[in-house]
């Protein structure tokens, strides 16, 4: 039974008061909604565009040195809806969207992202990706490997307007607080190597003053492990600890190249980590040491990452990967990740990571967020163990989605928006902007050989032998 978006009773036989709406879930497996702890909606038009590129080469295509003409708020709205639709259709009820709005930082376009999630009915945390250093210089050996004329071309773009970014962050903290809004704001410094020391401290203080969640990319790749050692003479985790950034309000994305000491620092701070198994696979970044985090008591959430790096936001696939990738002949079967654990990462782990501990369970006192999967789908035929079959076999036979007590999908159809009209509009916009996107991305080819030299040079640099990642699959 649900009252005002909250579950008040769960039982096999409830007495239904007159006048109540009854949601028919016959023939459905009903579970709590999945939580996607990380993706980037600014990549949504890049689905299927890239392959066989490591992060440090791939990322320039989604943030080209010569940017495409800015999108209109309507185009940003439609772009956001691509992922929002897939999320609901594959059983996700809560998303965390880390959006790059550089260099314009149009408030109208920022608002369009929030509006898309409001309209479709999802829970969402939406960021504005923040960094005050040059995006293109966040790697070692830049001045040594990139020719002077190209360095000057990039440097002429100037640094981000730090004061403006802080003003935007404070405005969103005051007007889009997740305690008051289903679609709320999350503070998002992009990564340590892209932010100055003082900027990281200011953003950490802003999150603390306004009691906001905060997220940050950390040690996704081997190159970033080298970067930390060369930039800070310590690991990036130790650097963040020194700055006082680590706390129980922070969710750290990827966390692949960490040492046991790094993991201990996260455990002591109460920070969460967000596991992105499939994007880490596709970009060749390595494998997060999941069991080591668990044994240290670090909370783990799950995420798809963006369309540019993964091509899908399907959290059912991510859950399956989280379990399957952590079964190895190098470890005892008792240490393998089970279907039950993967499901916990995608539900209560995500809820805890972002300060929404009233989500992630179907139980009295929790928000009424749940998904119904059709049991006549072959994934569940015959039905022996519903949860294992959900994790290992299901890909998206979703019939019912309820978010905050509202049916946002009924009988496999979205209820809050016109899905077909949106898809048609999305395809029209993509066709319109594709030539400009391709022209912008073509400029990357001028710089790419030099970033490849940086990438290859970093492969020759030693990293801490205590790092736990397994970058061989």
C-alpha positions as CSV (number, residue, x, y, z in Angstrom):
1,X,0.0,0.0,0.0
2,X,1.3,3.5,-1.0
3,X,0.4,6.8,0.6
4,X,1.9,10.1,-0.8
5,X,4.6,8.3,-2.7
6,X,5.7,6.2,0.3
7,X,5.2,2.5,0.9
8,X,3.1,2.0,4.1
9,X,2.4,-1.7,4.0
10,X,3.6,-4.8,2.1
11,X,1.6,-8.0,2.5
12,X,0.2,-10.9,0.4
13,X,-3.4,-9.9,1.4
14,X,-4.1,-6.2,2.1
15,X,-7.4,-4.7,2.9
16,X,-7.9,-2.0,0.2
17,X,-9.8,1.2,1.4
18,X,-12.5,2.4,-0.9
19,X,-11.4,5.1,-3.4
20,X,-7.8,3.8,-3.7
21,X,-6.2,3.2,-7.1
22,X,-5.1,-0.4,-7.6
23,X,-2.1,-1.1,-9.8
24,X,-2.5,-4.5,-11.4
25,X,0.9,-6.4,-11.3
26,X,-0.4,-9.9,-12.0
27,X,2.1,-12.0,-14.0
28,X,4.9,-9.6,-13.1
29,X,8.1,-10.0,-11.1
30,X,8.1,-6.8,-9.0
31,X,11.5,-5.5,-7.8
32,X,12.9,-2.2,-6.6
33,X,14.0,0.1,-9.4
34,X,17.6,0.2,-10.5
35,X,19.9,3.2,-9.8
36,X,22.3,4.2,-12.5
37,X,25.0,6.1,-10.6
38,X,26.8,7.7,-13.5
39,X,26.5,8.8,-17.1
40,X,26.9,11.9,-19.3
41,X,23.8,13.0,-21.3
42,X,26.0,15.3,-23.4
43,X,27.2,12.1,-25.0
44,X,23.8,10.9,-26.0
45,X,24.2,11.8,-29.7
46,X,27.4,9.8,-29.8
47,X,25.9,6.3,-29.5
48,X,27.8,3.9,-31.6
49,X,30.4,6.4,-32.8
50,X,33.6,5.0,-31.2
51,X,35.5,1.7,-30.8
52,X,39.0,0.6,-29.7
53,X,40.0,3.9,-28.2
54,X,41.3,4.3,-24.6
55,X,39.9,7.0,-22.5
56,X,42.6,9.5,-23.0
57,X,42.2,9.4,-26.8
58,X,38.4,8.8,-26.9
59,X,37.5,11.7,-24.6
60,X,38.6,14.4,-27.1
61,X,35.9,13.3,-29.5
62,X,33.1,14.1,-27.1
63,X,34.8,17.3,-26.0
64,X,36.5,18.4,-29.2
65,X,39.1,21.2,-29.2
66,X,36.9,23.2,-31.6
67,X,33.4,22.9,-30.3
68,X,30.3,22.4,-32.4
69,X,27.8,25.3,-32.5
70,X,25.9,25.4,-29.2
71,X,22.7,23.5,-29.0
72,X,19.4,25.1,-28.3
73,X,17.5,24.3,-25.0
74,X,15.1,22.2,-27.0
75,X,17.9,20.2,-28.6
76,X,19.4,19.7,-25.1
77,X,16.0,18.6,-23.8
78,X,15.6,16.0,-26.6
79,X,19.2,14.8,-26.2
80,X,18.5,14.2,-22.5
81,X,15.4,12.3,-23.3
82,X,17.3,9.6,-25.3
83,X,18.8,8.3,-22.0
84,X,15.7,9.0,-19.9
85,X,13.6,6.8,-22.2
86,X,16.1,3.9,-22.2
87,X,16.4,4.1,-18.4
88,X,12.7,3.6,-17.7
89,X,12.4,0.9,-20.5
90,X,15.2,-1.1,-18.9
91,X,14.0,-0.9,-15.2
92,X,15.9,2.2,-13.9
93,X,14.1,4.7,-11.7
94,X,17.0,6.9,-10.6
95,X,19.8,8.3,-12.7
96,X,22.9,10.5,-12.0
97,X,23.7,12.7,-15.0
98,X,27.1,14.4,-15.1
99,X,26.6,17.0,-17.9
100,X,29.2,19.0,-19.6
101,X,27.9,22.5,-20.7
102,X,31.2,24.1,-21.6
103,X,32.0,26.6,-22.9
104,X,28.7,28.4,-22.9
105,X,27.1,27.2,-19.6
106,X,23.7,28.5,-20.7
107,X,21.3,28.4,-17.8
108,X,18.5,27.7,-20.3
109,X,20.3,24.6,-21.5
110,X,21.1,23.6,-17.9
111,X,17.4,23.9,-17.0
112,X,16.4,21.9,-20.1
113,X,18.2,18.8,-18.6
114,X,16.3,19.1,-15.3
115,X,13.0,19.6,-17.2
116,X,13.5,16.4,-19.2
117,X,13.7,14.3,-16.1
118,X,10.9,16.2,-14.5
119,X,8.6,15.5,-17.5
120,X,9.4,11.8,-17.9
121,X,9.0,11.1,-14.1
122,X,12.4,9.8,-13.1
123,X,14.4,10.5,-9.9
124,X,17.5,12.3,-11.0
125,X,20.6,14.0,-9.7
126,X,21.9,16.4,-12.4
127,X,25.3,18.1,-12.3
128,X,27.1,20.8,-14.2
129,X,30.6,19.3,-14.8
130,X,33.0,21.7,-13.2
131,X,36.7,22.2,-13.8
132,X,38.9,25.4,-13.7
133,X,42.0,24.1,-15.4
134,X,42.5,23.4,-19.1
135,X,40.8,20.1,-20.0
136,X,43.5,19.4,-22.6
137,X,46.4,19.9,-20.2
138,X,45.2,17.3,-17.6
139,X,47.8,14.8,-18.7
140,X,51.6,14.5,-18.2
141,X,54.2,15.5,-20.8
142,X,51.8,17.9,-22.6
143,X,54.4,20.6,-23.1
144,X,57.0,18.1,-24.2
145,X,54.9,16.1,-26.7
146,X,52.5,18.7,-28.2
147,X,54.0,21.1,-30.7
148,X,54.2,24.8,-29.8
149,X,51.7,26.0,-32.4
150,X,49.1,23.5,-31.3
151,X,49.6,24.2,-27.6
152,X,49.1,27.9,-28.4
153,X,46.0,27.1,-30.3
154,X,44.5,25.2,-27.3
155,X,45.7,27.8,-24.8
156,X,44.0,30.6,-26.7
157,X,40.7,29.1,-25.6
158,X,41.5,30.4,-22.1
159,X,40.6,28.9,-18.7
160,X,37.0,28.4,-17.6
161,X,35.4,31.3,-15.7
162,X,35.8,30.0,-12.2
163,X,33.7,32.7,-10.5
164,X,30.8,32.0,-13.0
165,X,31.0,28.3,-12.3
166,X,30.8,28.8,-8.6
167,X,27.9,31.2,-9.1
168,X,26.0,28.5,-11.2
169,X,26.8,25.8,-8.6
170,X,25.5,28.0,-5.7
171,X,22.4,29.0,-7.7
172,X,21.6,25.3,-8.4
173,X,22.3,24.4,-4.8
174,X,19.7,26.9,-3.7
175,X,17.0,26.3,-6.3
176,X,17.4,22.5,-7.1
177,X,18.2,20.9,-3.8
178,X,17.4,17.2,-3.9
179,X,15.7,17.4,-0.5
180,X,13.0,19.5,-2.1
181,X,13.0,18.3,-5.7
182,X,12.7,14.8,-7.3
183,X,15.2,16.1,-9.9
184,X,18.0,17.7,-7.8
185,X,21.5,19.1,-8.1
186,X,24.7,17.3,-7.4
187,X,28.1,19.0,-7.1
188,X,30.5,17.6,-9.6
189,X,34.1,18.6,-9.9
190,X,35.2,16.7,-13.0
191,X,38.4,15.1,-11.6
192,X,41.4,16.1,-9.5
193,X,43.7,16.7,-12.5
194,X,41.2,19.1,-14.1
195,X,40.6,21.2,-11.0
196,X,42.9,23.5,-9.0
197,X,43.5,22.7,-5.4
198,X,41.5,25.8,-4.2
199,X,38.6,25.0,-6.6
200,X,38.3,21.5,-5.2
201,X,38.3,22.8,-1.7
202,X,35.6,25.4,-2.5
203,X,33.4,22.9,-4.2
204,X,33.8,20.5,-1.2
205,X,32.8,23.4,1.1
206,X,29.8,24.3,-1.0
207,X,28.6,20.7,-0.8
208,X,29.0,20.7,2.9
209,X,27.3,24.1,3.5
210,X,24.3,23.1,1.4
211,X,24.3,19.4,2.5
212,X,24.6,18.2,-1.1
213,X,26.0,15.0,-2.6
214,X,29.2,15.3,-4.6
215,X,30.7,13.1,-7.3
216,X,34.1,13.0,-8.9
217,X,36.0,10.8,-11.4
218,X,39.0,9.1,-9.7
219,X,41.8,6.9,-11.0
220,X,39.9,5.4,-14.0
221,X,43.0,4.5,-16.0
222,X,46.7,3.6,-15.7
223,X,47.6,7.0,-17.2
224,X,45.7,8.7,-14.4
225,X,47.7,6.7,-11.8
226,X,50.8,8.0,-13.5
227,X,49.3,11.5,-13.6
228,X,48.7,11.5,-9.8
229,X,52.3,10.5,-9.1
230,X,53.8,13.1,-11.4
231,X,51.4,16.0,-10.6
232,X,51.1,15.4,-6.8
233,X,53.9,13.0,-5.9
234,X,51.2,10.8,-4.3
235,X,48.1,8.9,-5.4
236,X,45.1,11.0,-6.3
237,X,43.2,9.4,-3.4
238,X,45.9,10.6,-1.0
239,X,45.7,14.0,-2.6
240,X,41.9,14.2,-2.0
241,X,42.3,13.0,1.6
242,X,44.9,15.8,2.2
243,X,42.5,18.4,0.8
244,X,39.7,17.1,3.1
245,X,37.4,16.3,0.1
246,X,36.7,12.7,1.1
247,X,33.6,12.2,3.2
248,X,30.4,10.2,3.3
249,X,28.7,12.6,0.9
250,X,31.1,11.8,-2.0
251,X,30.6,9.1,-4.7
252,X,33.8,8.4,-6.6
253,X,33.5,7.2,-10.2
254,X,35.5,4.2,-11.6
255,X,38.2,3.8,-8.9
256,X,40.1,1.2,-10.9
257,X,43.8,2.0,-10.1
258,X,43.8,2.1,-6.3
259,X,46.2,0.7,-3.7
260,X,45.1,-1.0,-0.4
261,X,46.0,2.3,1.3
262,X,43.8,4.3,-1.0
263,X,40.9,1.9,-0.3
264,X,41.5,2.2,3.5
265,X,41.3,6.0,3.1
266,X,38.0,5.7,1.4
267,X,36.7,3.3,4.0
268,X,37.7,5.7,6.8
269,X,36.0,8.6,5.2
270,X,32.7,6.8,4.4
271,X,33.0,7.6,0.7
272,X,31.3,5.4,-1.8
273,X,32.6,4.1,-5.1
274,X,30.7,3.7,-8.3
275,X,31.5,0.7,-10.4
276,X,31.3,1.1,-14.2
277,X,32.2,-2.4,-15.4
278,X,31.2,-2.2,-19.1
279,X,32.6,1.3,-19.9
280,X,35.8,0.2,-18.2
281,X,35.9,-2.8,-20.4
282,X,35.2,-1.0,-23.6
283,X,37.8,1.7,-23.0
284,X,40.4,-0.8,-21.8
285,X,40.7,0.9,-18.4
286,X,41.1,-2.1,-16.2
287,X,38.9,-3.7,-13.6
288,X,37.9,-2.2,-10.3
289,X,38.9,-4.4,-7.3
290,X,35.3,-4.9,-6.1
291,X,35.9,-7.5,-3.4
292,X,38.7,-5.4,-1.9
293,X,36.3,-2.5,-1.5
294,X,33.7,-4.8,0.0
295,X,36.1,-6.3,2.5
296,X,37.2,-2.8,3.6
297,X,33.6,-1.8,4.2
298,X,33.3,0.7,1.3
299,X,29.8,1.1,-0.2
300,X,29.6,0.2,-3.9
301,X,27.1,1.6,-6.4
302,X,26.7,0.6,-10.1
303,X,26.6,2.7,-13.3
304,X,26.6,2.4,-17.1
305,X,28.7,5.5,-17.9
306,X,27.8,7.4,-21.0
307,X,26.7,6.5,-24.6
308,X,30.0,7.7,-25.9
309,X,32.0,5.1,-24.0
310,X,29.4,2.3,-23.5
311,X,26.6,2.9,-26.1
312,X,23.8,1.8,-23.7
313,X,22.4,2.8,-20.3
314,X,20.9,-0.6,-19.7
315,X,21.5,-1.3,-16.1
316,X,20.4,-4.9,-16.4
317,X,23.5,-5.5,-18.6
318,X,25.6,-3.7,-16.1
319,X,24.4,-5.9,-13.2
320,X,25.1,-9.0,-15.2
321,X,28.6,-7.7,-15.9
322,X,29.2,-6.8,-12.3
323,X,28.6,-10.4,-11.3
324,X,30.2,-12.2,-14.2
325,X,33.4,-10.2,-14.4
326,X,34.2,-10.9,-10.8
327,X,34.3,-14.7,-11.1
328,X,37.9,-15.8,-11.8
329,X,40.1,-18.9,-11.6
330,X,42.6,-16.7,-9.7
331,X,40.2,-16.5,-6.7
332,X,38.2,-18.9,-4.6
333,X,34.5,-19.3,-5.6
334,X,33.5,-17.9,-2.1
335,X,35.1,-14.6,-3.2
336,X,33.1,-14.3,-6.4
337,X,30.4,-11.6,-6.7
338,X,26.9,-13.2,-6.7
339,X,23.7,-12.1,-8.4
340,X,22.3,-11.0,-5.1
341,X,25.4,-8.7,-4.5
342,X,25.2,-7.2,-8.0
343,X,21.5,-6.4,-7.4
344,X,22.4,-4.8,-4.1
345,X,25.0,-2.6,-5.8
346,X,22.4,-1.4,-8.3
347,X,19.7,-0.6,-5.7
348,X,20.6,0.0,-2.0
349,X,24.3,0.6,-2.8
350,X,23.3,3.4,-5.3
351,X,20.8,4.8,-2.8
352,X,23.3,5.1,-0.1
353,X,26.0,6.5,-2.3
354,X,23.9,9.5,-3.2
355,X,22.2,10.1,0.2
356,X,18.8,8.6,-0.8
357,X,18.6,5.7,1.7
358,X,14.8,5.8,1.5
359,X,15.2,4.2,-2.0
360,X,16.3,0.7,-3.0
361,X,13.9,-1.6,-1.2
362,X,10.3,-2.5,-1.3
363,X,9.5,-2.1,2.4
364,X,7.4,0.1,4.6
365,X,8.9,3.6,5.0
366,X,10.6,3.5,1.6
367,X,9.7,5.5,-1.5
368,X,7.3,3.7,-3.8
369,X,9.8,2.9,-6.6
370,X,9.4,-0.4,-8.3
371,X,9.6,-2.2,-11.6
372,X,7.5,-5.1,-12.9
373,X,9.1,-7.5,-15.4
374,X,6.9,-9.9,-17.5
375,X,7.2,-13.4,-16.1
376,X,6.1,-14.9,-19.4
377,X,9.3,-13.6,-21.0
378,X,11.7,-16.4,-21.7
379,X,14.2,-15.1,-19.3
380,X,11.9,-16.3,-16.5
381,X,10.6,-19.5,-18.2
382,X,10.8,-21.8,-16.3
383,X,11.0,-19.8,-13.1
384,X,13.5,-21.3,-10.6
385,X,15.2,-18.3,-9.0
386,X,13.7,-14.9,-9.9
387,X,16.6,-12.8,-8.8
388,X,19.3,-14.8,-10.5
389,X,17.3,-15.0,-13.7
390,X,16.8,-11.2,-13.5
391,X,20.5,-10.6,-13.2
392,X,21.9,-13.2,-15.5
393,X,19.1,-13.5,-18.2
394,X,16.9,-10.5,-18.4
395,X,17.5,-7.6,-20.8
396,X,14.4,-5.5,-20.5
397,X,11.0,-7.2,-20.5
398,X,9.7,-4.2,-18.5
399,X,5.9,-3.8,-18.2
400,X,5.4,-1.6,-15.2
401,X,7.5,1.2,-13.6
402,X,6.4,3.2,-10.6
403,X,8.5,6.2,-9.5
404,X,7.6,8.1,-6.3
405,X,4.2,6.4,-6.3
406,X,3.4,7.4,-9.9
407,X,3.1,4.9,-12.8
408,X,5.5,6.2,-15.4
409,X,5.2,3.0,-17.4
410,X,2.0,0.9,-17.7
411,X,1.7,-2.1,-20.0
412,X,5.1,-1.4,-21.4
413,X,4.2,2.1,-22.5
414,X,5.4,5.4,-21.0
415,X,2.6,7.4,-19.4
416,X,4.1,10.9,-18.8
417,X,5.4,11.6,-22.3
418,X,4.7,10.7,-25.9
419,X,7.6,8.3,-26.6
420,X,7.1,8.0,-30.4
421,X,6.8,11.8,-30.9
422,X,10.0,12.3,-28.8
423,X,11.9,9.6,-30.8
424,X,10.9,11.2,-34.1
425,X,12.0,14.7,-32.8
426,X,15.3,13.3,-31.6
427,X,16.0,11.7,-35.0
428,X,15.2,15.0,-36.7
429,X,17.5,17.0,-34.4
430,X,20.3,14.5,-34.8
431,X,20.1,14.7,-38.6
432,X,20.2,18.5,-38.3
433,X,23.3,18.7,-36.1
434,X,25.2,15.7,-37.4
435,X,27.3,17.7,-40.0
436,X,28.4,20.2,-37.3
437,X,29.3,17.4,-34.9
438,X,31.3,15.6,-37.5
439,X,33.1,18.8,-38.5
440,X,34.0,19.5,-34.9
441,X,35.2,16.0,-34.3
442,X,37.4,16.1,-37.4
443,X,39.5,18.7,-35.6
444,X,40.5,16.1,-33.1
445,X,42.6,14.3,-35.7
446,X,45.2,17.2,-35.7
447,X,45.9,16.6,-32.0
448,X,45.3,12.9,-31.6
449,X,48.8,11.7,-32.7
450,X,50.4,13.8,-29.9
451,X,48.0,12.5,-27.3
452,X,48.8,9.0,-28.5
453,X,52.5,9.8,-27.9
454,X,51.6,10.9,-24.3
455,X,49.5,7.8,-23.8
456,X,52.3,5.5,-25.0
457,X,54.9,7.4,-23.0
458,X,52.8,6.9,-19.8
459,X,52.7,3.2,-20.5
460,X,56.4,3.2,-19.9
461,X,56.1,5.0,-16.6
462,X,56.1,2.8,-13.4
463,X,53.1,2.8,-11.2
464,X,52.8,1.8,-7.5
465,X,53.2,-2.0,-7.4
466,X,50.5,-2.2,-4.7
467,X,47.7,-1.1,-7.1
468,X,45.1,-3.8,-7.1
469,X,43.6,-3.5,-10.6
470,X,43.6,-6.3,-13.1
471,X,44.0,-4.7,-16.5
472,X,44.2,-8.1,-18.3
473,X,40.8,-9.6,-19.1
